Amino acid sequence: MNCPGEDLVAAMEAVSGQQVPKDMNRQISKGANELDLVRSGLDDTMRMAFQDIHEVMKTYPDIKDYRTAM
């Protein structure tokens, strides 16, 4: 089973008619490592938390700062 990066490289080669250089192919083809996944999850959590806090500020006009909205 191909990882998504390998499929992307294959598509790039098919469209361009040229082979992707080996070092670039390796970099694109490698999947996410554990640190990438942790950072991605943290990013999602922080975005959702900010959206919730921002919604509280919009709902209650008397709240003037993000810290109070938490």
Buried (B, 14 or more C-beta within 10 A) or exposed (E): EEEEBBEBBBEBEEEEEEEBEEEEBEEBBEEEEEEEEEEEEEEEEEEEEEEEBEEBBEEEEEBEEEEEBE
